[in-house]
């Protein structure tokens, strides 16, 4: 299991807690944040292998989070963006280029687990319904 430490950035309490519970059960070490800025603050101390980030956050969006992670030189972090819809084809296309993986909600948990275990390549189409 290559990814051991996962940071979940999700503003919806129920979704954040469900993801944390699922990942805890899978044996990952999980840290959560309720918005983008807090998530970015936790990068330094928590040092995640993977960031799972909702696109719609109350302060900054998922694309801004991805760009902040990349501009900070955090190339070794796998970034997974999840969304129920991200504002059109252009935004979705940009996310697909800049994030490692892009999932539509609700998550296909089997495929999500495959990605976390590095069983899928970032070049695969992972827009899941």
MODELLER restraints for C-alpha pairs under 7 A, 6 or more apart:
rsr = mdl.restraints
at = mdl.atoms
rsr.add(forms.Gaussian(group=physical.xy_distance, feature=features.Distance(at['CA:1:A'], at['CA:117:A']), mean=5.16, stdev=0.5))
rsr.add(forms.Gaussian(group=physical.xy_distance, feature=features.Distance(at['CA:2:A'], at['CA:117:A']), mean=6.14, stdev=0.5))
rsr.add(forms.Gaussian(group=physical.xy_distance, feature=features.Distance(at['CA:2:A'], at['CA:118:A']), mean=6.92, stdev=0.5))
rsr.add(forms.Gaussian(group=physical.xy_distance, feature=features.Distance(at['CA:3:A'], at['CA:49:A']), mean=5.35, stdev=0.5))
rsr.add(forms.Gaussian(group=physical.xy_distance, feature=features.Distance(at['CA:3:A'], at['CA:50:A']), mean=6.36, stdev=0.5))
rsr.add(forms.Gaussian(group=physical.xy_distance, feature=features.Distance(at['CA:3:A'], at['CA:116:A']), mean=6.28, stdev=0.5))
rsr.add(forms.Gaussian(group=physical.xy_distance, feature=features.Distance(at['CA:3:A'], at['CA:117:A']), mean=6.67, stdev=0.5))
rsr.add(forms.Gaussian(group=physical.xy_distance, feature=features.Distance(at['CA:4:A'], at['CA:28:A']), mean=5.19, stdev=0.5))
rsr.add(forms.Gaussian(group=physical.xy_distance, feature=features.Distance(at['CA:4:A'], at['CA:29:A']), mean=6.11, stdev=0.5))
rsr.add(forms.Gaussian(group=physical.xy_distance, feature=features.Distance(at['CA:4:A'], at['CA:49:A']), mean=6.41, stdev=0.5))
rsr.add(forms.Gaussian(group=physical.xy_distance, feature=features.Distance(at['CA:5:A'], at['CA:28:A']), mean=5.93, stdev=0.5))
rsr.add(forms.Gaussian(group=physical.xy_distance, feature=features.Distance(at['CA:5:A'], at['CA:29:A']), mean=4.79, stdev=0.5))
rsr.add(forms.Gaussian(group=physical.xy_distance, feature=features.Distance(at['CA:5:A'], at['CA:30:A']), mean=5.92, stdev=0.5))
rsr.add(forms.Gaussian(group=physical.xy_distance, feature=features.Distance(at['CA:5:A'], at['CA:48:A']), mean=4.69, stdev=0.5))
rsr.add(forms.Gaussian(group=physical.xy_distance, feature=features.Distance(at['CA:5:A'], at['CA:49:A']), mean=5.25, stdev=0.5))
rsr.add(forms.Gaussian(group=physical.xy_distance, feature=features.Distance(at['CA:5:A'], at['CA:50:A']), mean=6.50, stdev=0.5))
rsr.add(forms.Gaussian(group=physical.xy_distance, feature=features.Distance(at['CA:6:A'], at['CA:28:A']), mean=6.84, stdev=0.5))
rsr.add(forms.Gaussian(group=physical.xy_distance, feature=features.Distance(at['CA:6:A'], at['CA:29:A']), mean=6.23, stdev=0.5))
rsr.add(forms.Gaussian(group=physical.xy_distance, feature=features.Distance(at['CA:6:A'], at['CA:30:A']), mean=4.96, stdev=0.5))
rsr.add(forms.Gaussian(group=physical.xy_distance, feature=features.Distance(at['CA:6:A'], at['CA:31:A']), mean=6.43, stdev=0.5))
rsr.add(forms.Gaussian(group=physical.xy_distance, feature=features.Distance(at['CA:6:A'], at['CA:48:A']), mean=5.23, stdev=0.5))
rsr.add(forms.Gaussian(group=physical.xy_distance, feature=features.Distance(at['CA:6:A'], at['CA:49:A']), mean=6.05, stdev=0.5))
rsr.add(forms.Gaussian(group=physical.xy_distance, feature=features.Distance(at['CA:6:A'], at['CA:50:A']), mean=4.85, stdev=0.5))
rsr.add(forms.Gaussian(group=physical.xy_distance, feature=features.Distance(at['CA:6:A'], at['CA:51:A']), mean=5.68, stdev=0.5))
rsr.add(forms.Gaussian(group=physical.xy_distance, feature=features.Distance(at['CA:7:A'], at['CA:30:A']), mean=5.84, stdev=0.5))
rsr.add(forms.Gaussian(group=physical.xy_distance, feature=features.Distance(at['CA:7:A'], at['CA:31:A']), mean=4.86, stdev=0.5))
rsr.add(forms.Gaussian(group=physical.xy_distance, feature=features.Distance(at['CA:7:A'], at['CA:32:A']), mean=5.61, stdev=0.5))
rsr.add(forms.Gaussian(group=physical.xy_distance, feature=features.Distance(at['CA:7:A'], at['CA:48:A']), mean=5.92, stdev=0.5))
rsr.add(forms.Gaussian(group=physical.xy_distance, feature=features.Distance(at['CA:7:A'], at['CA:50:A']), mean=6.35, stdev=0.5))
rsr.add(forms.Gaussian(group=physical.xy_distance, feature=features.Distance(at['CA:7:A'], at['CA:51:A']), mean=4.72, stdev=0.5))
rsr.add(forms.Gaussian(group=physical.xy_distance, feature=features.Distance(at['CA:7:A'], at['CA:52:A']), mean=6.16, stdev=0.5))
rsr.add(forms.Gaussian(group=physical.xy_distance, feature=features.Distance(at['CA:8:A'], at['CA:16:A']), mean=6.97, stdev=0.5))
rsr.add(forms.Gaussian(group=physical.xy_distance, feature=features.Distance(at['CA:8:A'], at['CA:31:A']), mean=6.29, stdev=0.5))
rsr.add(forms.Gaussian(group=physical.xy_distance, feature=features.Distance(at['CA:8:A'], at['CA:32:A']), mean=4.71, stdev=0.5))
rsr.add(forms.Gaussian(group=physical.xy_distance, feature=features.Distance(at['CA:8:A'], at['CA:33:A']), mean=6.27, stdev=0.5))
rsr.add(forms.Gaussian(group=physical.xy_distance, feature=features.Distance(at['CA:8:A'], at['CA:51:A']), mean=5.94, stdev=0.5))
rsr.add(forms.Gaussian(group=physical.xy_distance, feature=features.Distance(at['CA:8:A'], at['CA:52:A']), mean=4.79, stdev=0.5))
rsr.add(forms.Gaussian(group=physical.xy_distance, feature=features.Distance(at['CA:8:A'], at['CA:53:A']), mean=5.94, stdev=0.5))
rsr.add(forms.Gaussian(group=physical.xy_distance, feature=features.Distance(at['CA:9:A'], at['CA:32:A']), mean=5.86, stdev=0.5))
rsr.add(forms.Gaussian(group=physical.xy_distance, feature=features.Distance(at['CA:9:A'], at['CA:33:A']), mean=4.79, stdev=0.5))
rsr.add(forms.Gaussian(group=physical.xy_distance, feature=features.Distance(at['CA:9:A'], at['CA:34:A']), mean=5.83, stdev=0.5))
rsr.add(forms.Gaussian(group=physical.xy_distance, feature=features.Distance(at['CA:9:A'], at['CA:35:A']), mean=6.12, stdev=0.5))
rsr.add(forms.Gaussian(group=physical.xy_distance, feature=features.Distance(at['CA:9:A'], at['CA:36:A']), mean=6.54, stdev=0.5))
rsr.add(forms.Gaussian(group=physical.xy_distance, feature=features.Distance(at['CA:9:A'], at['CA:39:A']), mean=5.80, stdev=0.5))
rsr.add(forms.Gaussian(group=physical.xy_distance, feature=features.Distance(at['CA:9:A'], at['CA:52:A']), mean=6.13, stdev=0.5))
rsr.add(forms.Gaussian(group=physical.xy_distance, feature=features.Distance(at['CA:9:A'], at['CA:53:A']), mean=4.61, stdev=0.5))
rsr.add(forms.Gaussian(group=physical.xy_distance, feature=features.Distance(at['CA:9:A'], at['CA:54:A']), mean=6.23, stdev=0.5))
rsr.add(forms.Gaussian(group=physical.xy_distance, feature=features.Distance(at['CA:10:A'], at['CA:16:A']), mean=5.34, stdev=0.5))
rsr.add(forms.Gaussian(group=physical.xy_distance, feature=features.Distance(at['CA:10:A'], at['CA:33:A']), mean=6.44, stdev=0.5))
rsr.add(forms.Gaussian(group=physical.xy_distance, feature=features.Distance(at['CA:10:A'], at['CA:34:A']), mean=5.24, stdev=0.5))
rsr.add(forms.Gaussian(group=physical.xy_distance, feature=features.Distance(at['CA:10:A'], at['CA:35:A']), mean=6.35, stdev=0.5))
rsr.add(forms.Gaussian(group=physical.xy_distance, feature=features.Distance(at['CA:10:A'], at['CA:53:A']), mean=6.12, stdev=0.5))
rsr.add(forms.Gaussian(group=physical.xy_distance, feature=features.Distance(at['CA:10:A'], at['CA:54:A']), mean=5.29, stdev=0.5))
rsr.add(forms.Gaussian(group=physical.xy_distance, feature=features.Distance(at['CA:11:A'], at['CA:34:A']), mean=4.38, stdev=0.5))
rsr.add(forms.Gaussian(group=physical.xy_distance, feature=features.Distance(at['CA:11:A'], at['CA:35:A']), mean=5.60, stdev=0.5))
rsr.add(forms.Gaussian(group=physical.xy_distance, feature=features.Distance(at['CA:11:A'], at['CA:57:A']), mean=5.91, stdev=0.5))
rsr.add(forms.Gaussian(group=physical.xy_distance, feature=features.Distance(at['CA:20:A'], at['CA:30:A']), mean=6.35, stdev=0.5))
rsr.add(forms.Gaussian(group=physical.xy_distance, feature=features.Distance(at['CA:23:A'], at['CA:30:A']), mean=6.95, stdev=0.5))
rsr.add(forms.Gaussian(group=physical.xy_distance, feature=features.Distance(at['CA:24:A'], at['CA:30:A']), mean=6.64, stdev=0.5))
rsr.add(forms.Gaussian(group=physical.xy_distance, feature=features.Distance(at['CA:33:A'], at['CA:39:A']), mean=5.03, stdev=0.5))
rsr.add(forms.Gaussian(group=physical.xy_distance, feature=features.Distance(at['CA:35:A'], at['CA:57:A']), mean=5.73, stdev=0.5))
rsr.add(forms.Gaussian(group=physical.xy_distance, feature=features.Distance(at['CA:35:A'], at['CA:58:A']), mean=6.30, stdev=0.5))
rsr.add(forms.Gaussian(group=physical.xy_distance, feature=features.Distance(at['CA:35:A'], at['CA:59:A']), mean=6.46, stdev=0.5))
rsr.add(forms.Gaussian(group=physical.xy_distance, feature=features.Distance(at['CA:36:A'], at['CA:57:A']), mean=6.48, stdev=0.5))
rsr.add(forms.Gaussian(group=physical.xy_distance, feature=features.Distance(at['CA:36:A'], at['CA:59:A']), mean=6.41, stdev=0.5))
rsr.add(forms.Gaussian(group=physical.xy_distance, feature=features.Distance(at['CA:36:A'], at['CA:60:A']), mean=5.64, stdev=0.5))
rsr.add(forms.Gaussian(group=physical.xy_distance, feature=features.Distance(at['CA:36:A'], at['CA:61:A']), mean=6.99, stdev=0.5))
rsr.add(forms.Gaussian(group=physical.xy_distance, feature=features.Distance(at['CA:36:A'], at['CA:65:A']), mean=6.18, stdev=0.5))
rsr.add(forms.Gaussian(group=physical.xy_distance, feature=features.Distance(at['CA:48:A'], at['CA:77:A']), mean=6.86, stdev=0.5))
rsr.add(forms.Gaussian(group=physical.xy_distance, feature=features.Distance(at['CA:49:A'], at['CA:77:A']), mean=5.04, stdev=0.5))
rsr.add(forms.Gaussian(group=physical.xy_distance, feature=features.Distance(at['CA:49:A'], at['CA:78:A']), mean=6.35, stdev=0.5))
rsr.add(forms.Gaussian(group=physical.xy_distance, feature=features.Distance(at['CA:50:A'], at['CA:77:A']), mean=5.30, stdev=0.5))
rsr.add(forms.Gaussian(group=physical.xy_distance, feature=features.Distance(at['CA:50:A'], at['CA:78:A']), mean=4.58, stdev=0.5))
rsr.add(forms.Gaussian(group=physical.xy_distance, feature=features.Distance(at['CA:50:A'], at['CA:79:A']), mean=5.80, stdev=0.5))
rsr.add(forms.Gaussian(group=physical.xy_distance, feature=features.Distance(at['CA:51:A'], at['CA:78:A']), mean=6.26, stdev=0.5))
rsr.add(forms.Gaussian(group=physical.xy_distance, feature=features.Distance(at['CA:51:A'], at['CA:79:A']), mean=4.88, stdev=0.5))
rsr.add(forms.Gaussian(group=physical.xy_distance, feature=features.Distance(at['CA:51:A'], at['CA:80:A']), mean=6.09, stdev=0.5))
rsr.add(forms.Gaussian(group=physical.xy_distance, feature=features.Distance(at['CA:52:A'], at['CA:79:A']), mean=6.12, stdev=0.5))
rsr.add(forms.Gaussian(group=physical.xy_distance, feature=features.Distance(at['CA:52:A'], at['CA:80:A']), mean=4.74, stdev=0.5))
rsr.add(forms.Gaussian(group=physical.xy_distance, feature=features.Distance(at['CA:52:A'], at['CA:81:A']), mean=5.91, stdev=0.5))
rsr.add(forms.Gaussian(group=physical.xy_distance, feature=features.Distance(at['CA:53:A'], at['CA:62:A']), mean=6.14, stdev=0.5))
rsr.add(forms.Gaussian(group=physical.xy_distance, feature=features.Distance(at['CA:53:A'], at['CA:80:A']), mean=6.17, stdev=0.5))
rsr.add(forms.Gaussian(group=physical.xy_distance, feature=features.Distance(at['CA:53:A'], at['CA:81:A']), mean=4.86, stdev=0.5))
rsr.add(forms.Gaussian(group=physical.xy_distance, feature=features.Distance(at['CA:53:A'], at['CA:82:A']), mean=6.10, stdev=0.5))
rsr.add(forms.Gaussian(group=physical.xy_distance, feature=features.Distance(at['CA:54:A'], at['CA:62:A']), mean=5.94, stdev=0.5))
rsr.add(forms.Gaussian(group=physical.xy_distance, feature=features.Distance(at['CA:54:A'], at['CA:81:A']), mean=5.65, stdev=0.5))
rsr.add(forms.Gaussian(group=physical.xy_distance, feature=features.Distance(at['CA:54:A'], at['CA:82:A']), mean=4.81, stdev=0.5))
rsr.add(forms.Gaussian(group=physical.xy_distance, feature=features.Distance(at['CA:54:A'], at['CA:83:A']), mean=5.67, stdev=0.5))
rsr.add(forms.Gaussian(group=physical.xy_distance, feature=features.Distance(at['CA:55:A'], at['CA:61:A']), mean=5.39, stdev=0.5))
rsr.add(forms.Gaussian(group=physical.xy_distance, feature=features.Distance(at['CA:55:A'], at['CA:62:A']), mean=3.99, stdev=0.5))
rsr.add(forms.Gaussian(group=physical.xy_distance, feature=features.Distance(at['CA:55:A'], at['CA:63:A']), mean=6.87, stdev=0.5))
rsr.add(forms.Gaussian(group=physical.xy_distance, feature=features.Distance(at['CA:55:A'], at['CA:81:A']), mean=6.18, stdev=0.5))
rsr.add(forms.Gaussian(group=physical.xy_distance, feature=features.Distance(at['CA:55:A'], at['CA:82:A']), mean=6.01, stdev=0.5))
rsr.add(forms.Gaussian(group=physical.xy_distance, feature=features.Distance(at['CA:55:A'], at['CA:83:A']), mean=5.33, stdev=0.5))
rsr.add(forms.Gaussian(group=physical.xy_distance, feature=features.Distance(at['CA:55:A'], at['CA:86:A']), mean=6.61, stdev=0.5))
rsr.add(forms.Gaussian(group=physical.xy_distance, feature=features.Distance(at['CA:56:A'], at['CA:62:A']), mean=6.41, stdev=0.5))
rsr.add(forms.Gaussian(group=physical.xy_distance, feature=features.Distance(at['CA:62:A'], at['CA:81:A']), mean=6.63, stdev=0.5))
rsr.add(forms.Gaussian(group=physical.xy_distance, feature=features.Distance(at['CA:63:A'], at['CA:95:A']), mean=6.37, stdev=0.5))
rsr.add(forms.Gaussian(group=physical.xy_distance, feature=features.Distance(at['CA:66:A'], at['CA:79:A']), mean=6.94, stdev=0.5))
rsr.add(forms.Gaussian(group=physical.xy_distance, feature=features.Distance(at['CA:66:A'], at['CA:99:A']), mean=6.36, stdev=0.5))
rsr.add(forms.Gaussian(group=physical.xy_distance, feature=features.Distance(at['CA:78:A'], at['CA:100:A']), mean=6.04, stdev=0.5))
rsr.add(forms.Gaussian(group=physical.xy_distance, feature=features.Distance(at['CA:79:A'], at['CA:99:A']), mean=5.51, stdev=0.5))
rsr.add(forms.Gaussian(group=physical.xy_distance, feature=features.Distance(at['CA:79:A'], at['CA:100:A']), mean=5.26, stdev=0.5))
rsr.add(forms.Gaussian(group=physical.xy_distance, feature=features.Distance(at['CA:79:A'], at['CA:101:A']), mean=6.53, stdev=0.5))
rsr.add(forms.Gaussian(group=physical.xy_distance, feature=features.Distance(at['CA:80:A'], at['CA:99:A']), mean=6.23, stdev=0.5))
rsr.add(forms.Gaussian(group=physical.xy_distance, feature=features.Distance(at['CA:80:A'], at['CA:100:A']), mean=5.95, stdev=0.5))
rsr.add(forms.Gaussian(group=physical.xy_distance, feature=features.Distance(at['CA:80:A'], at['CA:101:A']), mean=4.69, stdev=0.5))
rsr.add(forms.Gaussian(group=physical.xy_distance, feature=features.Distance(at['CA:80:A'], at['CA:102:A']), mean=5.78, stdev=0.5))
rsr.add(forms.Gaussian(group=physical.xy_distance, feature=features.Distance(at['CA:81:A'], at['CA:99:A']), mean=6.64, stdev=0.5))
rsr.add(forms.Gaussian(group=physical.xy_distance, feature=features.Distance(at['CA:81:A'], at['CA:101:A']), mean=6.32, stdev=0.5))
rsr.add(forms.Gaussian(group=physical.xy_distance, feature=features.Distance(at['CA:81:A'], at['CA:102:A']), mean=4.93, stdev=0.5))
rsr.add(forms.Gaussian(group=physical.xy_distance, feature=features.Distance(at['CA:81:A'], at['CA:103:A']), mean=6.29, stdev=0.5))
rsr.add(forms.Gaussian(group=physical.xy_distance, feature=features.Distance(at['CA:82:A'], at['CA:102:A']), mean=5.91, stdev=0.5))
rsr.add(forms.Gaussian(group=physical.xy_distance, feature=features.Distance(at['CA:82:A'], at['CA:103:A']), mean=4.75, stdev=0.5))
rsr.add(forms.Gaussian(group=physical.xy_distance, feature=features.Distance(at['CA:82:A'], at['CA:104:A']), mean=5.71, stdev=0.5))
rsr.add(forms.Gaussian(group=physical.xy_distance, feature=features.Distance(at['CA:82:A'], at['CA:105:A']), mean=6.51, stdev=0.5))
rsr.add(forms.Gaussian(group=physical.xy_distance, feature=features.Distance(at['CA:83:A'], at['CA:103:A']), mean=6.53, stdev=0.5))
rsr.add(forms.Gaussian(group=physical.xy_distance, feature=features.Distance(at['CA:83:A'], at['CA:104:A']), mean=5.09, stdev=0.5))
rsr.add(forms.Gaussian(group=physical.xy_distance, feature=features.Distance(at['CA:83:A'], at['CA:105:A']), mean=5.52, stdev=0.5))
rsr.add(forms.Gaussian(group=physical.xy_distance, feature=features.Distance(at['CA:84:A'], at['CA:104:A']), mean=5.57, stdev=0.5))
rsr.add(forms.Gaussian(group=physical.xy_distance, feature=features.Distance(at['CA:84:A'], at['CA:105:A']), mean=4.80, stdev=0.5))
rsr.add(forms.Gaussian(group=physical.xy_distance, feature=features.Distance(at['CA:85:A'], at['CA:104:A']), mean=6.99, stdev=0.5))
rsr.add(forms.Gaussian(group=physical.xy_distance, feature=features.Distance(at['CA:86:A'], at['CA:92:A']), mean=6.22, stdev=0.5))
rsr.add(forms.Gaussian(group=physical.xy_distance, feature=features.Distance(at['CA:95:A'], at['CA:102:A']), mean=6.99, stdev=0.5))
rsr.add(forms.Gaussian(group=physical.xy_distance, feature=features.Distance(at['CA:96:A'], at['CA:102:A']), mean=6.04, stdev=0.5))
rsr.add(forms.Gaussian(group=physical.xy_distance, feature=features.Distance(at['CA:100:A'], at['CA:122:A']), mean=5.47, stdev=0.5))
rsr.add(forms.Gaussian(group=physical.xy_distance, feature=features.Distance(at['CA:101:A'], at['CA:122:A']), mean=5.98, stdev=0.5))
rsr.add(forms.Gaussian(group=physical.xy_distance, feature=features.Distance(at['CA:101:A'], at['CA:126:A']), mean=6.57, stdev=0.5))
rsr.add(forms.Gaussian(group=physical.xy_distance, feature=features.Distance(at['CA:102:A'], at['CA:126:A']), mean=6.05, stdev=0.5))
rsr.add(forms.Gaussian(group=physical.xy_distance, feature=features.Distance(at['CA:102:A'], at['CA:127:A']), mean=5.81, stdev=0.5))
rsr.add(forms.Gaussian(group=physical.xy_distance, feature=features.Distance(at['CA:103:A'], at['CA:126:A']), mean=6.01, stdev=0.5))
rsr.add(forms.Gaussian(group=physical.xy_distance, feature=features.Distance(at['CA:103:A'], at['CA:127:A']), mean=4.73, stdev=0.5))
rsr.add(forms.Gaussian(group=physical.xy_distance, feature=features.Distance(at['CA:103:A'], at['CA:128:A']), mean=5.34, stdev=0.5))
rsr.add(forms.Gaussian(group=physical.xy_distance, feature=features.Distance(at['CA:104:A'], at['CA:127:A']), mean=5.60, stdev=0.5))
rsr.add(forms.Gaussian(group=physical.xy_distance, feature=features.Distance(at['CA:104:A'], at['CA:128:A']), mean=5.08, stdev=0.5))
rsr.add(forms.Gaussian(group=physical.xy_distance, feature=features.Distance(at['CA:104:A'], at['CA:129:A']), mean=5.50, stdev=0.5))
rsr.add(forms.Gaussian(group=physical.xy_distance, feature=features.Distance(at['CA:105:A'], at['CA:129:A']), mean=6.12, stdev=0.5))
rsr.add(forms.Gaussian(group=physical.xy_distance, feature=features.Distance(at['CA:106:A'], at['CA:129:A']), mean=6.06, stdev=0.5))
rsr.add(forms.Gaussian(group=physical.xy_distance, feature=features.Distance(at['CA:107:A'], at['CA:128:A']), mean=6.65, stdev=0.5))
rsr.add(forms.Gaussian(group=physical.xy_distance, feature=features.Distance(at['CA:107:A'], at['CA:129:A']), mean=6.71, stdev=0.5))
rsr.add(forms.Gaussian(group=physical.xy_distance, feature=features.Distance(at['CA:108:A'], at['CA:128:A']), mean=6.35, stdev=0.5))
rsr.add(forms.Gaussian(group=physical.xy_distance, feature=features.Distance(at['CA:108:A'], at['CA:129:A']), mean=6.91, stdev=0.5))
rsr.add(forms.Gaussian(group=physical.xy_distance, feature=features.Distance(at['CA:114:A'], at['CA:120:A']), mean=6.10, stdev=0.5))
